[in-house]
Amino acid sequence: MGMRETSGSIEPGEVIGLKAENQTPPRYLVRLENGQELEAILPLSIRSKVGCLFGPLQAGQPVRVKLMESPRPHRIVDLNHANGRLHKGLAGPVRTVAPVTHTIEIERATPMQLTLNGQPHDAPDGQTVADLIAALDHLPKVGVAVEVNREVVPKAMHATTTLRDGDVVEIVTLVGGG
Amino acid sequence: MTTTNDQNATQGQPLVVGGRELRSRLIVGTGKYADYETMQRALDASGAHVITVAVRRERLIDADGRSMLDYIDTDRYTILPNTAGCFTADDAVRVARLGRELLDQLDNPGKDWVKLEVLADKKTLLPDPVGTLEATKQLAADGFKVLCYTSDDPVMAVKIKEAGAASVMPAGSPIGSGQGVLNPNAITIILELLKDGDAGYPVILDAGVGTASDVTHAMELGADGVLLNTGIAHAKDAVRMAHAMRHALEAGRHAYLAGRIDKRLYATASSPWSGVISYIPGE
């Protein structure tokens, strides 16, 4: 999966911190308190606090995880059974076939929070406009224009424009109009 | 497709807006069609050279993968992005710049054009004159060719032209209302004021067209062109209505150039009185 290991020790109950570099949204391996490892999609949206764990879990099973990439611990506060259900927080259909899909609510702080097209959006530190576009699965890679904090970022500057925490980003295209 | 030469022969001088010669005096919108295929056929039937589009947030999740741009020949059409949905000058300027960025990527000649709309409210869609004027100044200073939607107020029309608009586009009636030209006298006055000493200044009737005769009416008044969307897109047969609009525009243009007769209160006979063999009342 083209994974990259992050630094830090791994303990039971913590996210191992593996990140698939070429996949969006980022997927993590989560190690549960019982030693079980699961693949997880962590929330795109801090507001929705919705993510997904894939694997054989019991509904209501208490799980505590911690993200190695973040300075603050993250706690799974609820575990709801929702077989096959997709949530708004996910960028598109889940492609991994798993025996059971559980949705979870987790409290998570991210390195950088953007407002993207009016919605909260979490992004890794140092992400450029080009990175952001590349990370959006359903976005056409041509025919979009980007504005950051009410200023157009020309396409030629996408790769060199680094986003900052709190940035307000608009990604627009042409649609039918009169 | 009407060539420039044909147009010279039949419709007088071609319409020039922002220094560019247009192949058609009909500008049509791309909104509200039942589907993209119908839009594509209607645009073709309209004979339009310039088509308007809107700038909107890209859908980031579960997009259907179909983009309007897949159905538009960007070599054939000049794309005129609008600022529809903007209620302040600042937002209109932002949207205009995003439109320019999008068309720059397409290398379309419409890239420095904008159909400026600064609206007052969602219900009437009437223009906010103060915001419109401010945005016109800012955009003209930023190098845009501003085609400016406004009401049929002649005073505002003059101010918008003075602010640097490439074309003033008074509304015949509210956007999408299909009421036609409600105040032809106001349109006539606007034409007279804006073309005084500047006959080539383009005045395009924008909004309110319900059917073909509305287009003809506007052109007969001396408008340089007509911009419409809903009248075609929401007709039961959009493609046929596009065809009708095209011909209505040509009819109105011809009638304007031909010069209509004066209206009279009483009749004037078309057949000669001399040689009449019948009894004539009162004689």
Boltz contact constraints between the chains, C-beta under 6 A:
constraints:
  - contact:
      token1: [A, 91]
      token2: [B, 61]
      max_distance: 6.0
  - contact:
      token1: [A, 117]
      token2: [B, 57]
      max_distance: 6.0
  - contact:
      token1: [A, 136]
      token2: [B, 60]
      max_distance: 6.0
  - contact:
      token1: [A, 138]
      token2: [B, 63]
      max_distance: 6.0
  - contact:
      token1: [A, 143]
      token2: [B, 69]
      max_distance: 6.0
  - contact:
      token1: [A, 144]
      token2: [B, 58]
      max_distance: 6.0
  - contact:
      token1: [A, 145]
      token2: [B, 98]
      max_distance: 6.0
  - contact:
      token1: [A, 145]
      token2: [B, 101]
      max_distance: 6.0
  - contact:
      token1: [A, 145]
      token2: [B, 102]
      max_distance: 6.0
  - contact:
      token1: [A, 147]
      token2: [B, 98]
      max_distance: 6.0
  - contact:
      token1: [A, 150]
      token2: [B, 94]
      max_distance: 6.0
  - contact:
      token1: [A, 152]
      token2: [B, 97]
      max_distance: 6.0
  - contact:
      token1: [A, 152]
      token2: [B, 98]
      max_distance: 6.0
  - contact:
      token1: [A, 152]
      token2: [B, 101]
      max_distance: 6.0
  - contact:
      token1: [A, 155]
      token2: [B, 105]
      max_distance: 6.0
  - contact:
      token1: [A, 171]
      token2: [B, 58]
      max_distance: 6.0
  - contact:
      token1: [A, 172]
      token2: [B, 55]
      max_distance: 6.0
  - contact:
      token1: [A, 172]
      token2: [B, 57]
      max_distance: 6.0
  - contact:
      token1: [A, 172]
      token2: [B, 58]
      max_distance: 6.0
  - contact:
      token1: [A, 172]
      token2: [B, 98]
      max_distance: 6.0
  - contact:
      token1: [A, 173]
      token2: [B, 58]
      max_distance: 6.0
  - contact:
      token1: [A, 174]
      token2: [B, 53]
      max_distance: 6.0
  - contact:
      token1: [A, 174]
      token2: [B, 102]
      max_distance: 6.0
  - contact:
      token1: [A, 175]
      token2: [B, 54]
      max_distance: 6.0
  - contact:
      token1: [A, 175]
      token2: [B, 56]
      max_distance: 6.0
  - contact:
      token1: [A, 175]
      token2: [B, 68]
      max_distance: 6.0
  - contact:
      token1: [A, 176]
      token2: [B, 30]
      max_distance: 6.0
  - contact:
      token1: [A, 176]
      token2: [B, 31]
      max_distance: 6.0
  - contact:
      token1: [A, 176]
      token2: [B, 68]
      max_distance: 6.0
  - contact:
      token1: [A, 177]
      token2: [B, 31]
      max_distance: 6.0
  - contact:
      token1: [A, 177]
      token2: [B, 52]
      max_distance: 6.0
  - contact:
      token1: [A, 177]
      token2: [B, 53]
      max_distance: 6.0
  - contact:
      token1: [A, 177]
      token2: [B, 54]
      max_distance: 6.0
  - contact:
      token1: [A, 177]
      token2: [B, 82]
      max_distance: 6.0
  - contact:
      token1: [A, 177]
      token2: [B, 84]
      max_distance: 6.0
  - contact:
      token1: [A, 178]
      token2: [B, 29]
      max_distance: 6.0
  - contact:
      token1: [A, 178]
      token2: [B, 31]
      max_distance: 6.0
  - contact:
      token1: [A, 178]
      token2: [B, 52]
      max_distance: 6.0
  - contact:
      token1: [A, 178]
      token2: [B, 229]
      max_distance: 6.0
